[in-house]
Amino acid sequence: MELMNIARVRWACRRGMLELDILFQPFVEQVYQGLSNADKATFIRLLECEDPELFAWFMGHEECADVELARMVAKVRGRAAA
């Protein structure tokens, strides 16, 4: 999987839900560049998910069945809690 440049990642973080913007934008600005390429690819895959699905995962209403995506959700949530 080819990684997006940072400008495209920032753009992909702009969501239809403010709650997701509040989670994604600081993560991209403060953490994304330091991730491994594998984690960057997983984050990009996460951004390809639909907003209602993401909202359910991040708010703890549902658990993501994909192990790697679930790990990235936890990483983003952990950063937001810090």
Secondary structure, 3 states (H helix, E strand, C coil): CCCCCHHHHHHHCCCCCHHHHHHHHHHHHHCHHHCCHHHHHHHHHHHCCCHHHHHHHHCCCCCCCCHHHHHHHHHHHHHHHC
